[in-house]
Every structure is written in structure tokens, then in C-alpha cells.
Amino acid sequence: MTRFASGREAGPRIAAVPERAVIEKLVLAIDQTEVADILRLGRNVLSRVGCVKISTHLVQRMPPGRAFEFVRNHRARSIFYDARFVDDRPDNLAADIRVVCGDSRVPMRPPEFVSVHHAVGRKGLAAAVKAAQGRTEVVVFLGSSNWEPEDYDAMHDASAEDVVRKWARIAADAGVQSVMCAAADAWVIKDDPDCRHLFVYGTGIRDLGEQVGEHKRTVSPELAMRNGVDYCVVGSPIVSAHDPVAVLDRYGNIMRRRKRA
């Protein structure tokens, strides 16, 4: 059973998309995408991935809730708001989550997923999960494929694997169901009996020969899935492509072959 919705009763009705055409395990990251790019991608791309990930880059440019509505109206099946909320006060963090879910002043259909930074700690994560009340799912950001080993050493005095393992355990203890980290590190979570049940969203995934951009640690789609990634997060290779549908199909074929293997 898929975790991504094709539309809830509260939202606009969306034309049915053949199940075989949808790549359920792929999350399309349009983090720094302009409105014109979303219009260009449209239903040919947005409707064929399990989920569309957006960031504050788009959300802050529109009235409350409008970004979610705008992307949905262009046939996104589910929305992952990669806010990466961080606050040292659990009550402030809970308030952020409630705003995302919609309050009495700005009623709106919330995104299916919203990210919170691991730095909020166990109490913050637990507060976020409680505030979400099942209206959205909290995904904990554990680490980045943009960070090199030297970055982890400078920030945490630890390896990427140790940081991911530590915070994945804390996230699981706080009642979180999903986490996001570099696909290169996903195996750490799946090898740990204390947190292997978590769904893992893996970043830094590139097919052979593709530009890696700002990513410092990348893996192929095949290796990402072998590492235990449940949902492959891919952005610019598809969004910036001359023929995004062809690149999307290529990723879909790779993931289907890996699933059958």
C-alpha cells in the first residue's frame, strides 16, 4: 500500500492517473524551482511521482497555504514541505506545525509531510508529532548529502554514520515514522534494530554521468535502494532536463528493475 495520497476528500478532485505510470517511490524535489518551471513540468511530471517536495523558497513567496494549493492544482499527488523547522522551544515548534496544518484563521489543506531538523532534540520532535495530530507526517532531517566528512567532523566531531545513527534512534524514540538523510548513509538506519522500522527518504541520488551540483556524497539509484532507501529524492536531473519526462522514465525503469531484482 502506498503512503502517498492521490487526493483527499478536502482537496480538489484530480484526474485519475494510470497506476503503472506513477513512480510511487520517487519524490521530486523542486526546492528552488520557479513558478514557470512548475507550469512547464505540469501534469506530465508532477502527477507521475509519488510526492513533490517543496521548500520555503516557494512557500514564502505566496500567501499562507497558496504554495501547497498551487502545486496540487498542477497535479501533484502529495506534498512534502521541506521546512526543516528548528527551534529550541518545543512549544514554538508545535506552533509552527499547527500553522502548517492550518488554523482557524487560514483554513487550508496541509501538506502530507513536513520536515523538522534533528537539532530540536527529542522533546521538540515529540512536540511536533503531537501537534501534527495525524494531519501531516513529521519527517526528521538527519543529515545532508551536501556535507563532506570534514563538515560532519567540524559540526559534530563525529562521522556522518554516527550522527545519522544517533539521531535516527532519538527520532524513533520520539514517535517519528520517517527520516531524511543522504542515501549514502541509509544503510546505517536499516542495520540498526532500534530504528530500522523508520521510512528513509534518501537524497544525493544521481544516475551515472549526471552532474552532482552541490552534492558532495552521491550514490546511484541502484545503490540507494540497496542501502535501504524507501523513497528516492531526486531534483535537478529531472527538473532541469531538456526532456524531464524522459529522465523521469529512466529513473522509473531503474527503480523498477531494482525492485524486481
C-alpha positions in Angstrom: 0.0 0.0 0.0 1.4 3.4 -0.9 1.9 6.1 1.7 1.3 8.8 -0.8 -2.2 10.1 -1.4 -3.7 10.7 -4.8 -6.0 13.2 -3.3 -8.0 13.7 -0.1 -11.7 14.5 0.1 -10.9 18.0 1.3 -8.9 18.8 -1.8 -9.8 19.3 -5.4 -10.7 16.3 -7.5 -7.7 15.1 -9.6 -8.0 13.2 -12.8 -7.0 9.6 -12.4 -3.5 8.6 -13.5 -2.9 5.0 -14.5 -1.1 3.3 -11.7 1.6 1.8 -14.0 2.6 5.4 -15.0 3.2 6.5 -11.4 6.7 6.1 -9.8 5.5 5.8 -6.2 8.9 5.5 -4.6 10.2 8.7 -6.2 10.0 12.1 -4.5 10.5 15.0 -7.0 12.4 17.9 -5.3 11.5 21.3 -6.7 13.1 23.1 -3.8 14.4 26.2 -5.8 12.0 25.9 -8.7 10.4 29.0 -10.1 6.7 29.2 -10.8 7.4 29.0 -14.5 9.2 25.7 -14.0 6.2 24.2 -12.2 4.0 25.3 -15.1 6.4 23.6 -17.5 6.5 20.3 -15.6 2.8 20.2 -15.1 0.8 17.0 -15.0 3.3 15.2 -17.3 5.8 15.1 -14.5 4.2 16.1 -11.2 1.4 13.6 -11.4 3.7 10.7 -12.2 5.8 10.8 -9.0 4.6 9.6 -5.5 5.3 13.0 -3.9 6.5 16.5 -4.7 9.0 18.2 -2.3 8.9 21.9 -1.9 10.8 24.3 0.3 10.4 27.7 1.9 11.8 29.2 -1.3 8.3 28.7 -2.9 6.2 28.8 0.3 7.4 32.3 1.4 6.7 33.8 -2.0 2.9 33.1 -1.7 0.1 33.7 0.8 -0.4 31.1 3.5 -1.3 27.7 2.0 -1.2 29.0 -1.5 2.0 27.2 -2.5 0.5 23.8 -1.5 -2.6 24.6 -3.4 -0.7 25.8 -6.5 1.4 22.7 -6.7 -1.6 20.4 -6.1 -3.5 22.2 -8.9 -0.7 21.2 -11.2 -1.4 17.6 -10.4 1.0 16.8 -7.5 -0.4 13.7 -5.8 1.2 14.5 -2.4 3.2 17.4 -0.9 6.3 17.2 1.2 7.1 20.6 2.7 10.8 20.6 3.4 10.7 23.4 6.0 13.3 21.9 8.3 11.8 23.7 11.3 14.3 24.3 14.1 13.6 25.9 17.5 15.0 25.3 21.0 11.5 25.6 22.5 9.1 22.7 21.8 6.0 24.9 22.2 7.3 27.2 19.4 7.9 24.2 17.2 4.5 22.8 17.9 3.0 26.2 16.9 4.9 26.0 13.6 3.4 22.6 12.9 -0.1 23.7 13.7 0.2 26.6 11.3 1.3 24.3 8.6 -1.6 22.1 9.3 -4.0 25.1 9.0 -5.6 27.0 11.8 -9.0 28.7 12.2 -7.7 31.9 10.6 -6.3 30.3 7.5 -8.1 27.1 6.7 -6.2 25.0 4.2 -5.3 21.5 3.2 -2.0 20.7 4.8 0.9 19.0 3.1 1.1 15.3 3.6 4.6 15.6 5.0 6.7 18.3 6.7 10.3 18.2 7.8 11.8 19.1 11.2 15.6 19.5 11.9 17.0 16.9 14.3 18.6 19.7 16.3 15.2 20.3 18.0 16.0 17.2 20.1 13.8 14.5 21.4 11.3 16.9 23.2 11.0 19.0 20.1 10.4 16.0 17.9 7.8 14.6 20.3 6.0 18.0 20.4 6.0 18.2 16.6 4.5 14.7 16.3 1.8 15.6 18.9 1.0 18.9 17.2 0.6 17.2 13.8 -2.2 15.1 15.2 -2.1 12.9 12.1 -2.9 15.8 9.8 0.6 15.7 8.4 3.6 13.4 8.9 6.7 14.7 10.5 9.9 13.8 8.7 13.2 14.4 10.6 16.1 15.8 8.7 19.2 13.8 9.9 22.0 14.9 7.6 22.8 16.2 4.2 24.5 14.8 1.1 25.9 18.3 0.6 28.1 17.8 3.6 31.5 16.3 3.3 33.1 14.1 6.1 35.1 17.2 7.2 31.8 19.1 7.7 30.5 16.4 10.0 33.7 16.4 11.9 33.7 20.1 12.3 30.0 20.3 13.3 29.6 17.1 15.3 33.1 15.8 16.0 31.7 12.5 14.6 31.3 10.7 11.3 28.2 11.0 9.1 27.2 7.4 10.0 27.5 8.1 13.8 25.4 11.3 13.5 22.7 9.6 11.5 22.6 6.6 13.8 22.3 8.7 16.9 19.5 11.0 15.7 17.6 8.2 14.0 17.4 6.4 17.3 16.3 9.6 19.0 13.7 10.2 16.3 12.3 6.7 16.7 12.1 7.1 20.4 10.1 10.4 19.9 7.5 8.6 17.9 8.6 9.7 14.4 7.9 7.4 11.5 10.1 8.9 8.8 13.6 10.5 8.4 15.6 12.1 5.6 19.3 11.7 5.1 22.0 11.2 2.4 21.2 8.0 0.6 24.8 7.0 1.2 24.1 6.8 4.9 20.7 5.0 4.8 22.2 1.6 5.5 23.1 2.8 9.0 19.4 3.1 9.8 18.4 -0.2 8.3 21.2 -2.1 10.0 20.1 -0.8 13.5 17.3 -2.8 15.2 16.3 0.3 17.2 15.4 2.3 14.2 15.3 0.1 11.1 11.5 0.4 11.0 11.8 4.1 10.0 10.9 5.1 6.5 14.0 6.7 4.9 13.9 9.5 2.3 17.3 9.5 0.6 19.0 12.5 -1.0 22.1 12.8 -3.2 20.9 10.3 -5.8 22.4 10.6 -9.3 22.5 8.3 -12.2 25.8 7.6 -13.8 27.2 10.6 -15.8 24.8 13.2 -14.3 26.0 16.5 -12.8 26.2 16.3 -9.0 25.8 20.0 -8.4 26.3 20.9 -4.7 26.1 17.3 -3.5 29.4 16.1 -2.1 28.4 12.4 -1.5 26.2 10.9 -4.2 25.1 7.3 -5.0 23.3 5.8 -7.9 19.6 4.9 -7.7 20.5 1.2 -7.5 22.9 1.7 -4.6 20.4 4.0 -2.8 17.8 1.2 -2.9 20.4 -1.4 -1.8 21.3 0.9 1.1 17.7 0.7 2.3 16.3 4.0 0.9 12.5 3.7 0.9 11.9 6.9 -1.2 14.4 8.3 -3.6 14.5 12.1 -3.5 15.6 13.5 -6.9 15.5 17.0 -8.1 17.6 18.8 -10.7 18.4 15.8 -13.0 14.6 15.8 -13.8 13.6 19.4 -13.2 16.4 20.9 -15.2 16.4 18.4 -18.0 15.5 19.4 -21.6 13.1 16.4 -21.6 12.1 15.9 -18.0 9.6 13.1 -18.9 12.4 11.0 -20.5 14.6 11.4 -17.4 11.7 10.6 -15.1 11.0 7.4 -17.2 14.7 6.5 -16.9 14.7 6.7 -13.1 11.4 4.8 -13.0 12.9 2.0 -15.1 16.0 1.8 -12.9 13.9 1.6 -9.8 11.5 -1.0 -11.2 14.5 -3.2 -12.3 16.0 -2.9 -8.8 12.6 -3.8 -7.2 12.4 -7.0 -9.3 16.0 -8.0 -8.6 
